[in-house]
Amino acid sequence: MSKIITFTNEFGLDFFPPKPAAKEVPDWYKNTSGYTGSQGKKIINGSLPQTIKKCIPVFDAITSGYILYTQVDVQVSQTGGFPYYQFPSQKAISFHPIEQAPLHPARNETAYPKWNNPYAIATPPGYSTLFMQPMHRESVFTILPGVVDTDTYKSMVNFPFTLNDPKWEGIIPAGTPMAQVIPFKRESWKHKIGSNKDIEERKLIDKKLTITFFDSYKKYFWFKKEYK
């Protein structure tokens, strides 16, 4: 049975609505051939000429969950050696003083700008949401990831971020992928150290991977994920 995640814009505006991540596949990935060189799907001197396009874990990362977008243009300029942000409406950005996270590894030695996301997000009981930088996508900024219990906190979640280059200047256009939204079920976990039985199981998996030349993981181990 499908679960439903709900996105509600507080302004009643859906100019750049959330989309399944599978509909926002980056151009570099779409334009990458599945095989190296010109020989295509052919074994050359015992090697498998596959590219990252054939890596299912990368595909799953790119297409998992949903994408939230920036809602207005934001111009970034430099004033006094620090980024200065201007935007036409919706109070697109606010700030956290650097004192709130002075040792964070992504700090730029200045206040943390924060995307004010207008979408309230709700998930079914027992489901939380991971918010992170859209994976395998080029961007001038990176949000600080977080997890929110969106089954009880059914409101807007905002995203502190840093510029990848603190001296960058330009316009971040409306409709830029801002955050990847991945709902997940909350469950309790314990961990253990693997036994000889686990080692033997791993060896069998390795052997199964050698049955076919291509797409072994996809054929024998992968489960399709759907986000609509």
BAKEVO-927793 format. One record per atom (N, C-alpha, C): atom name; x, y, z; residue number from 1; residue in three letters. Coordinates in steps of 0.02 Angstrom, whole numbers, m for minus. Example, Ala and Ser with C-alpha at 12.3 -4.5 7.8 and 13.67 -1.06 7.14 Angstrom:
2
PT atome     c1     c2     c3 num residu
PT     N    660   m284    390   1    ALA
PT    CA    615   m225    390   1    ALA
PT     C    660   m165    390   1    ALA
PT     N    642   m112    354   2    SER
PT    CA    684    m53    357   2    SER
PT     C    645      2    394   2    SER
% end
This chain:
228
PT atome     c1     c2     c3 num residu
PT     N     42    m60      0   1    MET
PT    CA      0      0      0   1    MET
PT     C     44     62      0   1    MET
PT     N     28    109    m42   2    SER
PT    CA     68    171    m47   2    SER
PT     C     55    216     14   2    SER
PT     N    108    248     36   3    LYS
PT    CA    103    299     87   3    LYS
PT     C     99    367     53   3    LYS
PT     N     72    416     88   4    ILE
PT    CA     63    482     58   4    ILE
PT     C    100    534    100   4    ILE
PT     N    142    573     66   5    ILE
PT    CA    173    631     96   5    ILE
PT     C    139    693     68   5    ILE
PT     N    122    740    111   6    THR
PT    CA     83    799     90   6    THR
PT     C    126    862     95   6    THR
PT     N    125    902     42   7    PHE
PT    CA    161    966     40   7    PHE
PT     C    109   1021     33   7    PHE
PT     N    106   1067     81   8    THR
PT    CA     56   1120     80   8    THR
PT     C     92   1187     83   8    THR
PT     N     84   1228     30   9    ASN
PT    CA    117   1292     27   9    ASN
PT     C     78   1343     69   9    ASN
PT     N    113   1375    117  10    GLU
PT    CA     80   1421    162  10    GLU
PT     C     52   1483    127  10    GLU
PT     N     80   1499     68  11    PHE
PT    CA     56   1557     30  11    PHE
PT     C      2   1538    m20  11    PHE
PT     N    m12   1473    m27  12    GLY
PT    CA    m59   1451    m78  12    GLY
PT     C    m31   1458   m148  12    GLY
PT     N     35   1460   m154  13    LEU
PT    CA     67   1468   m219  13    LEU
PT     C    106   1405   m237  13    LEU
PT     N     94   1380   m296  14    ASP
PT    CA    129   1320   m318  14    ASP
PT     C    164   1332   m384  14    ASP
PT     N    202   1387   m387  15    PHE
PT    CA    239   1402   m449  15    PHE
PT     C    295   1352   m460  15    PHE
PT     N    327   1330   m405  16    PHE
PT    CA    381   1281   m409  16    PHE
PT     C    367   1226   m358  16    PHE
PT     N    317   1183   m373  17    PRO
PT    CA    296   1133   m325  17    PRO
PT     C    347   1077   m317  17    PRO
PT     N    345   1042   m261  18    PRO
PT    CA    388    984   m253  18    PRO
PT     C    373    931   m306  18    PRO
PT     N    425    894   m324  19    LYS
PT    CA    418    841   m374  19    LYS
PT     C    454    779   m349  19    LYS
PT     N    433    720   m373  20    PRO
PT    CA    474    660   m360  20    PRO
PT     C    544    671   m387  20    PRO
PT     N    594    648   m350  21    ALA
PT    CA    663    658   m371  21    ALA
PT     C    676    625   m439  21    ALA
PT     N    638    573   m455  22    ALA
PT    CA    647    539   m520  22    ALA
PT     C    630    585   m579  22    ALA
PT     N    594    639   m567  23    LYS
PT    CA    578    687   m620  23    LYS
PT     C    627    745   m621  23    LYS
PT     N    678    742   m580  24    GLU
PT    CA    729    796   m577  24    GLU
PT     C    798    766   m582  24    GLU
PT     N    806    718   m628  25    VAL
PT    CA    871    687   m639  25    VAL
PT     C    918    737   m672  25    VAL
PT     N    978    747   m645  26    PRO
PT    CA   1023    798   m673  26    PRO
PT     C   1046    781   m743  26    PRO
PT     N   1060    833   m781  27    ASP
PT    CA   1079    825   m852  27    ASP
PT     C   1143    784   m859  27    ASP
PT     N   1191    793   m813  28    TRP
PT    CA   1254    757   m821  28    TRP
PT     C   1241    682   m819  28    TRP
PT     N   1193    660   m778  29    TYR
PT    CA   1178    589   m773  29    TYR
PT     C   1142    565   m835  29    TYR
PT     N   1093    603   m858  30    LYS
PT    CA   1056    585   m918  30    LYS
PT     C   1101    582   m979  30    LYS
PT     N   1152    625   m981  31    ASN
PT    CA   1195    629  m1040  31    ASN
PT     C   1255    581  m1036  31    ASN
PT     N   1262    544   m982  32    THR
PT    CA   1317    497   m975  32    THR
PT     C   1298    431  m1007  32    THR
PT     N   1342    405  m1050  33    SER
PT    CA   1330    339  m1080  33    SER
PT     C   1336    285  m1028  33    SER
PT     N   1302    229  m1039  34    GLY
PT    CA   1306    174   m992  34    GLY
PT     C   1370    135   m997  34    GLY
PT     N   1408    146  m1052  35    TYR
PT    CA   1468    107  m1064  35    TYR
PT     C   1525    152  m1087  35    TYR
PT     N   1586    133  m1070  36    THR
PT    CA   1644    173  m1089  36    THR
PT     C   1662    160  m1161  36    THR
PT     N   1699    207  m1190  37    GLY
PT    CA   1723    198  m1259  37    GLY
PT     C   1666    193  m1309  37    GLY
PT     N   1681    163  m1366  38    SER
PT    CA   1632    158  m1421  38    SER
PT     C   1607     87  m1431  38    SER
PT     N   1631     40  m1390  39    GLN
PT    CA   1613    m30  m1402  39    GLN
PT     C   1544    m48  m1375  39    GLN
PT     N   1515     m5  m1331  40    GLY
PT    CA   1450    m19  m1303  40    GLY
PT     C   1451    m78  m1256  40    GLY
PT     N   1397   m116  m1256  41    LYS
PT    CA   1389   m171  m1209  41    LYS
PT     C   1427   m232  m1235  41    LYS
PT     N   1493   m231  m1223  42    LYS
PT    CA   1536   m283  m1249  42    LYS
PT     C   1597   m291  m1204  42    LYS
PT     N   1614   m353  m1188  43    ILE
PT    CA   1672   m365  m1146  43    ILE
PT     C   1736   m355  m1188  43    ILE
PT     N   1782   m314  m1162  44    ILE
PT    CA   1845   m301  m1196  44    ILE
PT     C   1902   m323  m1152  44    ILE
PT     N   1941   m373  m1175  45    ASN
PT    CA   1998   m398  m1138  45    ASN
PT     C   1980   m416  m1065  45    ASN
PT     N   1921   m445  m1057  46    GLY
PT    CA   1900   m467   m992  46    GLY
PT     C   1872   m413   m946  46    GLY
PT     N   1870   m351   m970  47    SER
PT    CA   1846   m296   m927  47    SER
PT     C   1773   m278   m944  47    SER
PT     N   1738   m253   m894  48    LEU
PT    CA   1668   m232   m902  48    LEU
PT     C   1667   m156   m911  48    LEU
PT     N   1649   m132   m970  49    PRO
PT    CA   1656    m60   m984  49    PRO
PT     C   1597    m19   m960  49    PRO
PT     N   1572    m31   m900  50    GLN
PT    CA   1514      6   m875  50    GLN
PT     C   1535     71   m841  50    GLN
PT     N   1490    120   m843  51    THR
PT    CA   1503    185   m812  51    THR
PT     C   1459    193   m750  51    THR
PT     N   1464    251   m720  52    ILE
PT    CA   1423    267   m661  52    ILE
PT     C   1349    262   m678  52    ILE
PT     N   1331    269   m741  53    LYS
PT    CA   1260    264   m762  53    LYS
PT     C   1232    196   m745  53    LYS
PT     N   1274    145   m740  54    LYS
PT    CA   1252     77   m726  54    LYS
PT     C   1255     61   m651  54    LYS
PT     N   1274    110   m610  55    CYS
PT    CA   1279     99   m538  55    CYS
PT     C   1211    111   m506  55    CYS
PT     N   1176     58   m489  56    ILE
PT    CA   1109     64   m461  56    ILE
PT     C   1107    102   m395  56    ILE
PT     N   1157     94   m350  57    PRO
PT    CA   1155    135   m289  57    PRO
PT     C   1156    210   m304  57    PRO
PT     N   1192    232   m356  58    VAL
PT    CA   1191    302   m375  58    VAL
PT     C   1123    321   m403  58    VAL
PT     N   1094    278   m444  59    PHE
PT    CA   1027    291   m471  59    PHE
PT     C    976    297   m415  59    PHE
PT     N    979    252   m366  60    ASP
PT    CA    933    255   m310  60    ASP
PT     C    942    319   m270  60    ASP
PT     N   1003    341   m261  61    ALA
PT    CA   1016    403   m225  61    ALA
PT     C    985    462   m261  61    ALA
PT     N    995    466   m326  62    ILE
PT    CA    970    522   m366  62    ILE
PT     C    894    524   m366  62    ILE
PT     N    862    466   m368  63    THR
PT    CA    790    463   m378  63    THR
PT     C    750    451   m314  63    THR
PT     N    782    450   m257  64    SER
PT    CA    746    438   m194  64    SER
PT     C    708    500   m171  64    SER
PT     N    647    490   m150  65    GLY
PT    CA    609    544   m118  65    GLY
PT     C    586    597   m166  65    GLY
PT     N    589    659   m142  66    TYR
PT    CA    560    716   m177  66    TYR
PT     C    609    775   m175  66    TYR
PT     N    599    822   m220  67    ILE
PT    CA    641    881   m223  67    ILE
PT     C    599    943   m207  67    ILE
PT     N    625    984   m161  68    LEU
PT    CA    597   1051   m148  68    LEU
PT     C    640   1102   m186  68    LEU
PT     N    608   1155   m209  69    TYR
PT    CA    642   1205   m251  69    TYR
PT     C    642   1274   m218  69    TYR
PT     N    692   1314   m236  70    THR
PT    CA    690   1384   m217  70    THR
PT     C    630   1417   m252  70    THR
PT     N    600   1466   m219  71    GLN
PT    CA    537   1493   m244  71    GLN
PT     C    543   1560   m279  71    GLN
PT     N    598   1596   m265  72    VAL
PT    CA    609   1661   m298  72    VAL
PT     C    683   1667   m315  72    VAL
PT     N    699   1713   m360  73    ASP
PT    CA    770   1728   m374  73    ASP
PT     C    804   1756   m312  73    ASP
PT     N    867   1735   m303  74    VAL
PT    CA    907   1763   m249  74    VAL
PT     C    974   1786   m280  74    VAL
PT     N    989   1849   m271  75    GLN
PT    CA   1052   1876   m295  75    GLN
PT     C   1102   1876   m238  75    GLN
PT     N   1161   1849   m252  76    VAL
PT    CA   1215   1847   m203  76    VAL
PT     C   1270   1894   m226  76    VAL
PT     N   1287   1942   m185  77    SER
PT    CA   1343   1987   m200  77    SER
PT     C   1389   1987   m139  77    SER
PT     N   1445   2022   m145  78    GLN
PT    CA   1494   2025    m91  78    GLN
PT     C   1495   2096    m62  78    GLN
PT     N   1487   2100      3  79    THR
PT    CA   1490   2165     38  79    THR
PT     C   1535   2158     99  79    THR
PT     N   1588   2196    100  80    GLY
PT    CA   1634   2193    157  80    GLY
PT     C   1667   2125    165  80    GLY
PT     N   1674   2089    110  81    GLY
PT    CA   1706   2023    112  81    GLY
PT     C   1660   1966    130  81    GLY
PT     N   1594   1980    136  82    PHE
PT    CA   1547   1928    154  82    PHE
PT     C   1489   1927    104  82    PHE
PT     N   1456   1870     96  83    PRO
PT    CA   1400   1866     49  83    PRO
PT     C   1341   1910     73  83    PRO
PT     N   1308   1940     24  84    TYR
PT    CA   1249   1981     37  84    TYR
PT     C   1193   1956     m8  84    TYR
PT     N   1135   1943     22  85    TYR
PT    CA   1080   1911    m14  85    TYR
PT     C   1022   1959    m24  85    TYR
PT     N    997   1961    m86  86    GLN
PT    CA    939   2002   m102  86    GLN
PT     C    888   1959   m139  86    GLN
PT     N    824   1971   m126  87    PHE
PT    CA    770   1932   m157  87    PHE
PT     C    708   1975   m161  87    PHE
PT     N    664   1962   m210  88    PRO
PT    CA    608   2007   m222  88    PRO
PT     C    549   1998   m176  88    PRO
PT     N    540   1937   m147  89    SER
PT    CA    479   1926   m108  89    SER
PT     C    486   1864    m65  89    SER
PT     N    435   1852    m24  90    GLN
PT    CA    425   1791     16  90    GLN
PT     C    477   1782     71  90    GLN
PT     N    516   1834     86  91    LYS
PT    CA    568   1826    137  91    LYS
PT     C    603   1760    127  91    LYS
PT     N    634   1752     69  92    ALA
PT    CA    662   1688     48  92    ALA
PT     C    716   1662     94  92    ALA
PT     N    753   1709    125  93    ILE
PT    CA    811   1689    166  93    ILE
PT     C    809   1727    232  93    ILE
PT     N    825   1691    286  94    SER
PT    CA    840   1722    350  94    SER
PT     C    908   1696    373  94    SER
PT     N    928   1710    434  95    PHE
PT    CA    996   1693    454  95    PHE
PT     C   1000   1666    525  95    PHE
PT     N   1049   1622    535  96    HIS
PT    CA   1069   1599    601  96    HIS
PT     C   1138   1629    614  96    HIS
PT     N   1148   1660    672  97    PRO
PT    CA   1216   1685    687  97    PRO
PT     C   1266   1628    692  97    PRO
PT     N   1327   1640    673  98    ILE
PT    CA   1378   1588    673  98    ILE
PT     C   1388   1559    743  98    ILE
PT     N   1371   1598    795  99    GLU
PT    CA   1380   1574    863  99    GLU
PT     C   1336   1513    878  99    GLU
PT     N   1285   1502    838 100    GLN
PT    CA   1242   1444    850 100    GLN
PT     C   1275   1379    826 100    GLN
PT     N   1323   1384    782 101    ALA
PT    CA   1359   1325    759 101    ALA
PT     C   1431   1344    742 101    ALA
PT     N   1469   1367    792 102    PRO
PT    CA   1535   1395    778 102    PRO
PT     C   1587   1344    755 102    PRO
PT     N   1575   1280    768 103    LEU
PT    CA   1624   1229    750 103    LEU
PT     C   1600   1183    695 103    LEU
PT     N   1544   1198    665 104    HIS
PT    CA   1519   1154    612 104    HIS
PT     C   1569   1152    554 104    HIS
PT     N   1582   1092    526 105    PRO
PT    CA   1632   1087    473 105    PRO
PT     C   1616   1126    410 105    PRO
PT     N   1551   1144    400 106    ALA
PT    CA   1533   1181    340 106    ALA
PT     C   1531   1256    351 106    ALA
PT     N   1554   1280    408 107    ARG
PT    CA   1549   1351    423 107    ARG
PT     C   1591   1392    374 107    ARG
PT     N   1568   1452    360 108    ASN
PT    CA   1605   1497    316 108    ASN
PT     C   1628   1559    354 108    ASN
PT     N   1632   1553    420 109    GLU
PT    CA   1654   1608    464 109    GLU
PT     C   1608   1669    459 109    GLU
PT     N   1545   1657    444 110    THR
PT    CA   1495   1710    442 110    THR
PT     C   1428   1679    459 110    THR
PT     N   1377   1719    465 111    ALA
PT    CA   1310   1694    481 111    ALA
PT     C   1288   1641    431 111    ALA
PT     N   1249   1594    454 112    TYR
PT    CA   1222   1542    410 112    TYR
PT     C   1157   1567    378 112    TYR
PT     N   1155   1575    312 113    PRO
PT    CA   1091   1591    280 113    PRO
PT     C   1046   1529    284 113    PRO
PT     N    981   1541    281 114    LYS
PT    CA    932   1487    288 114    LYS
PT     C    876   1495    237 114    LYS
PT     N    866   1444    197 115    TRP
PT    CA    809   1444    151 115    TRP
PT     C    744   1438    191 115    TRP
PT     N    700   1486    182 116    ASN
PT    CA    635   1483    215 116    ASN
PT     C    587   1446    168 116    ASN
PT     N    581   1382    178 117    ASN
PT    CA    539   1339    137 117    ASN
PT     C    466   1351    153 117    ASN
PT     N    424   1368    104 118    PRO
PT    CA    354   1383    118 118    PRO
PT     C    309   1322    123 118    PRO
PT     N    337   1262    113 119    TYR
PT    CA    296   1202    113 119    TYR
PT     C    295   1167    181 119    TYR
PT     N    235   1162    210 120    ALA
PT    CA    226   1119    268 120    ALA
PT     C    224   1047    242 120    ALA
PT     N    254   1002    281 121    ILE
PT    CA    263    933    258 121    ILE
PT     C    235    886    311 121    ILE
PT     N    193    839    288 122    ALA
PT    CA    161    792    334 122    ALA
PT     C    169    721    307 122    ALA
PT     N    186    675    352 123    THR
PT    CA    192    604    334 123    THR
PT     C    146    563    379 123    THR
PT     N    132    501    361 124    PRO
PT    CA     89    458    402 124    PRO
PT     C    120    444    470 124    PRO
PT     N     79    421    518 125    PRO
PT    CA    105    404    585 125    PRO
PT     C    163    354    581 125    PRO
PT     N    216    368    619 126    GLY
PT    CA    274    324    621 126    GLY
PT     C    327    339    569 126    GLY
PT     N    316    391    528 127    TYR
PT    CA    364    407    475 127    TYR
PT     C    395    476    486 127    TYR
PT     N    461    479    483 128    SER
PT    CA    499    541    486 128    SER
PT     C    526    557    417 128    SER
PT     N    561    613    411 129    THR
PT    CA    588    635    346 129    THR
PT     C    659    658    353 129    THR
PT     N    702    633    309 130    LEU
PT    CA    770    657    303 130    LEU
PT     C    772    712    251 130    LEU
PT     N    800    769    270 131    PHE
PT    CA    809    826    224 131    PHE
PT     C    884    834    212 131    PHE
PT     N    904    835    149 132    MET
PT    CA    976    839    134 132    MET
PT     C    986    874     67 132    MET
PT     N   1049    891     53 133    GLN
PT    CA   1066    920    m12 133    GLN
PT     C   1048    870    m67 133    GLN
PT     N   1014    893   m120 134    PRO
PT    CA   1000    847   m176 134    PRO
PT     C   1063    810   m198 134    PRO
PT     N   1059    744   m199 135    MET
PT    CA   1119    704   m209 135    MET
PT     C   1141    701   m282 135    MET
PT     N   1207    703   m292 136    HIS
PT    CA   1239    698   m357 136    HIS
PT     C   1216    754   m405 136    HIS
PT     N   1204    812   m376 137    ARG
PT    CA   1184    869   m416 137    ARG
PT     C   1231    927   m403 137    ARG
PT     N   1250    962   m456 138    GLU
PT    CA   1293   1020   m449 138    GLU
PT     C   1253   1078   m419 138    GLU
PT     N   1284   1115   m375 139    SER
PT    CA   1250   1172   m343 139    SER
PT     C   1301   1220   m317 139    SER
PT     N   1281   1283   m307 140    VAL
PT    CA   1327   1333   m279 140    VAL
PT     C   1321   1334   m203 140    VAL
PT     N   1272   1297   m176 141    PHE
PT    CA   1262   1296   m103 141    PHE
PT     C   1250   1224    m80 141    PHE
PT     N   1257   1214    m14 142    THR
PT    CA   1244   1149     16 142    THR
PT     C   1205   1160     80 142    THR
PT     N   1147   1129     86 143    ILE
PT    CA   1108   1136    148 143    ILE
PT     C   1137   1090    201 143    ILE
PT     N   1125   1107    264 144    LEU
PT    CA   1144   1065    320 144    LEU
PT     C   1089   1014    331 144    LEU
PT     N   1103    949    324 145    PRO
PT    CA   1050    899    328 145    PRO
PT     C   1020    893    397 145    PRO
PT     N    958    868    399 146    GLY
PT    CA    924    857    463 146    GLY
PT     C    868    807    455 146    GLY
PT     N    844    781    511 147    VAL
PT    CA    788    735    514 147    VAL
PT     C    733    766    556 147    VAL
PT     N    671    764    530 148    VAL
PT    CA    614    793    565 148    VAL
PT     C    559    740    570 148    VAL
PT     N    527    736    628 149    ASP
PT    CA    470    690    636 149    ASP
PT     C    408    724    608 149    ASP
PT     N    399    716    543 150    THR
PT    CA    347    753    506 150    THR
PT     C    278    723    514 150    THR
PT     N    272    670    553 151    ASP
PT    CA    205    645    569 151    ASP
PT     C    174    684    626 151    ASP
PT     N    215    715    668 152    THR
PT    CA    189    757    722 152    THR
PT     C    204    831    710 152    THR
PT     N    262    847    681 153    TYR
PT    CA    278    916    664 153    TYR
PT     C    259    928    591 153    TYR
PT     N    197    945    580 154    LYS
PT    CA    171    952    512 154    LYS
PT     C    173   1025    491 154    LYS
PT     N    232   1052    490 155    SER
PT    CA    240   1123    475 155    SER
PT     C    300   1133    429 155    SER
PT     N    317   1196    417 156    MET
PT    CA    373   1211    373 156    MET
PT     C    439   1191    405 156    MET
PT     N    484   1164    366 157    VAL
PT    CA    552   1148    387 157    VAL
PT     C    599   1191    345 157    VAL
PT     N    640   1230    378 158    ASN
PT    CA    686   1274    343 158    ASN
PT     C    756   1244    342 158    ASN
PT     N    799   1270    297 159    PHE
PT    CA    862   1237    283 159    PHE
PT     C    921   1285    285 159    PHE
PT     N    958   1287    341 160    PRO
PT    CA   1021   1324    341 160    PRO
PT     C   1068   1297    286 160    PRO
PT     N   1107   1341    257 161    PHE
PT    CA   1152   1319    204 161    PHE
PT     C   1215   1361    205 161    PHE
PT     N   1265   1338    168 162    THR
PT    CA   1325   1377    158 162    THR
PT     C   1339   1378     83 162    THR
PT     N   1371   1432     60 163    LEU
PT    CA   1395   1434     m9 163    LEU
PT     C   1456   1389    m15 163    LEU
PT     N   1459   1350    m67 164    ASN
PT    CA   1518   1308    m77 164    ASN
PT     C   1581   1349    m87 164    ASN
PT     N   1573   1407   m120 165    ASP
PT    CA   1626   1456   m126 165    ASP
PT     C   1601   1520    m92 165    ASP
PT     N   1626   1537    m33 166    PRO
PT    CA   1599   1595      3 166    PRO
PT     C   1609   1661    m33 166    PRO
PT     N   1650   1662    m85 167    LYS
PT    CA   1660   1723   m124 167    LYS
PT     C   1618   1724   m187 167    LYS
PT     N   1575   1675   m196 168    TRP
PT    CA   1535   1670   m257 168    TRP
PT     C   1486   1728   m261 168    TRP
PT     N   1475   1752   m323 169    GLU
PT    CA   1425   1803   m337 169    GLU
PT     C   1384   1781   m396 169    GLU
PT     N   1320   1797   m396 170    GLY
PT    CA   1276   1779   m451 170    GLY
PT     C   1205   1773   m427 170    GLY
PT     N   1163   1745   m471 171    ILE
PT    CA   1092   1736   m455 171    ILE
PT     C   1077   1662   m449 171    ILE
PT     N   1046   1644   m394 172    ILE
PT    CA   1018   1577   m385 172    ILE
PT     C    946   1582   m409 172    ILE
PT     N    930   1554   m467 173    PRO
PT    CA    864   1566   m496 173    PRO
PT     C    808   1529   m459 173    PRO
PT     N    749   1557   m461 174    ALA
PT    CA    690   1522   m436 174    ALA
PT     C    684   1456   m472 174    ALA
PT     N    665   1404   m436 175    GLY
PT    CA    659   1338   m466 175    GLY
PT     C    723   1296   m461 175    GLY
PT     N    773   1321   m424 176    THR
PT    CA    834   1282   m414 176    THR
PT     C    822   1227   m363 176    THR
PT     N    841   1165   m376 177    PRO
PT    CA    834   1112   m325 177    PRO
PT     C    867   1134   m259 177    PRO
PT     N    827   1131   m206 178    MET
PT    CA    849   1158   m141 178    MET
PT     C    863   1103    m90 178    MET
PT     N    819   1053    m87 179    ALA
PT    CA    827   1000    m37 179    ALA
PT     C    796    936    m63 179    ALA
PT     N    826    880    m45 180    GLN
PT    CA    798    815    m60 180    GLN
PT     C    763    790      2 180    GLN
PT     N    702    766     m7 181    VAL
PT    CA    657    749     47 181    VAL
PT     C    644    673     45 181    VAL
PT     N    667    636     95 182    ILE
PT    CA    662    563     93 182    ILE
PT     C    626    540    156 182    ILE
PT     N    562    521    149 183    PRO
PT    CA    526    494    207 183    PRO
PT     C    550    424    224 183    PRO
PT     N    548    407    289 184    PHE
PT    CA    568    340    309 184    PHE
PT     C    531    321    373 184    PHE
PT     N    523    256    383 185    LYS
PT    CA    488    230    441 185    LYS
PT     C    536    227    501 185    LYS
PT     N    512    252    558 186    ARG
PT    CA    553    249    619 186    ARG
PT     C    550    179    648 186    ARG
PT     N    608    150    660 187    GLU
PT    CA    612     85    691 187    GLU
PT     C    673     84    737 187    GLU
PT     N    669     41    788 188    SER
PT    CA    726     33    833 188    SER
PT     C    775    m18    805 188    SER
PT     N    839     m4    812 189    TRP
PT    CA    891    m49    785 189    TRP
PT     C    941    m66    840 189    TRP
PT     N    972   m124    833 190    LYS
PT    CA   1031   m143    871 190    LYS
PT     C   1084   m165    821 190    LYS
PT     N   1147   m165    843 191    HIS
PT    CA   1199   m187    798 191    HIS
PT     C   1238   m245    830 191    HIS
PT     N   1270   m284    786 192    LYS
PT    CA   1312   m339    809 192    LYS
PT     C   1370   m347    762 192    LYS
PT     N   1420   m385    782 193    ILE
PT    CA   1477   m400    739 193    ILE
PT     C   1463   m466    704 193    ILE
PT     N   1475   m468    639 194    GLY
PT    CA   1459   m527    599 194    GLY
PT     C   1497   m589    620 194    GLY
PT     N   1465   m647    610 195    SER
PT    CA   1494   m712    628 195    SER
PT     C   1521   m745    565 195    SER
PT     N   1548   m805    573 196    ASN
PT    CA   1572   m844    515 196    ASN
PT     C   1514   m858    467 196    ASN
PT     N   1455   m867    493 197    LYS
PT    CA   1396   m878    450 197    LYS
PT     C   1384   m818    405 197    LYS
PT     N   1391   m758    434 198    ASP
PT    CA   1383   m697    394 198    ASP
PT     C   1437   m691    341 198    ASP
PT     N   1498   m712    358 199    ILE
PT    CA   1552   m709    309 199    ILE
PT     C   1538   m756    251 199    ILE
PT     N   1513   m816    266 200    GLU
PT    CA   1497   m864    212 200    GLU
PT     C   1440   m838    169 200    GLU
PT     N   1392   m805    199 201    GLU
PT    CA   1337   m776    160 201    GLU
PT     C   1363   m722    113 201    GLU
PT     N   1409   m682    138 202    ARG
PT    CA   1439   m629     97 202    ARG
PT     C   1477   m659     38 202    ARG
PT     N   1512   m714     50 203    LYS
PT    CA   1549   m747     m4 203    LYS
PT     C   1502   m773    m58 203    LYS
PT     N   1444   m799    m37 204    LEU
PT    CA   1395   m822    m86 204    LEU
PT     C   1368   m765   m128 204    LEU
PT     N   1359   m707    m96 205    ILE
PT    CA   1337   m648   m134 205    ILE
PT     C   1389   m629   m186 205    ILE
PT     N   1453   m630   m166 206    ASP
PT    CA   1506   m614   m213 206    ASP
PT     C   1506   m662   m272 206    ASP
PT     N   1494   m725   m259 207    LYS
PT    CA   1493   m775   m313 207    LYS
PT     C   1433   m763   m359 207    LYS
PT     N   1376   m745   m330 208    LYS
PT    CA   1317   m733   m371 208    LYS
PT     C   1328   m673   m417 208    LYS
PT     N   1366   m625   m395 209    LEU
PT    CA   1381   m567   m437 209    LEU
PT     C   1421   m585   m499 209    LEU
PT     N   1454   m644   m499 210    THR
PT    CA   1495   m664   m556 210    THR
PT     C   1457   m708   m605 210    THR
PT     N   1392   m718   m595 211    ILE
PT    CA   1353   m761   m640 211    ILE
PT     C   1345   m727   m708 211    ILE
PT     N   1331   m663   m707 212    THR
PT    CA   1318   m626   m769 212    THR
PT     C   1371   m573   m780 212    THR
PT     N   1379   m551   m843 213    PHE
PT    CA   1427   m499   m859 213    PHE
PT     C   1402   m430   m835 213    PHE
PT     N   1337   m417   m844 214    PHE
PT    CA   1311   m350   m834 214    PHE
PT     C   1252   m351   m786 214    PHE
PT     N   1245   m296   m747 215    ASP
PT    CA   1186   m283   m707 215    ASP
PT     C   1171   m337   m655 215    ASP
PT     N   1221   m368   m627 216    SER
PT    CA   1210   m423   m579 216    SER
PT     C   1173   m399   m518 216    SER
PT     N   1194   m343   m489 217    TYR
PT    CA   1160   m318   m430 217    TYR
PT     C   1087   m303   m444 217    TYR
PT     N   1074   m271   m501 218    LYS
PT    CA   1005   m254   m519 218    LYS
PT     C    963   m317   m528 218    LYS
PT     N    992   m369   m558 219    LYS
PT    CA    954   m430   m573 219    LYS
PT     C    939   m471   m511 219    LYS
PT     N    986   m474   m464 220    TYR
PT    CA    981   m522   m409 220    TYR
PT     C    967   m492   m340 220    TYR
PT     N    980   m427   m332 221    PHE
PT    CA    976   m400   m264 221    PHE
PT     C    933   m337   m257 221    PHE
PT     N    920   m303   m311 222    TRP
PT    CA    889   m236   m308 222    TRP
PT     C    814   m240   m304 222    TRP
PT     N    784   m196   m264 223    PHE
PT    CA    712   m187   m261 223    PHE
PT     C    695   m117   m287 223    PHE
PT     N    648   m112   m331 224    LYS
PT    CA    628    m47   m358 224    LYS
PT     C    593     m6   m304 224    LYS
PT     N    612     59   m301 225    LYS
PT    CA    579    105   m255 225    LYS
PT     C    535    153   m295 225    LYS
PT     N    478    170   m268 226    GLU
PT    CA    432    215   m304 226    GLU
PT     C    414    275   m261 226    GLU
PT     N    422    333   m290 227    TYR
PT    CA    400    396   m259 227    TYR
PT     C    360    433   m312 227    TYR
PT     N    297    445   m298 228    LYS
PT    CA    253    478   m348 228    LYS
PT     C    221    540   m318 228    LYS
% end
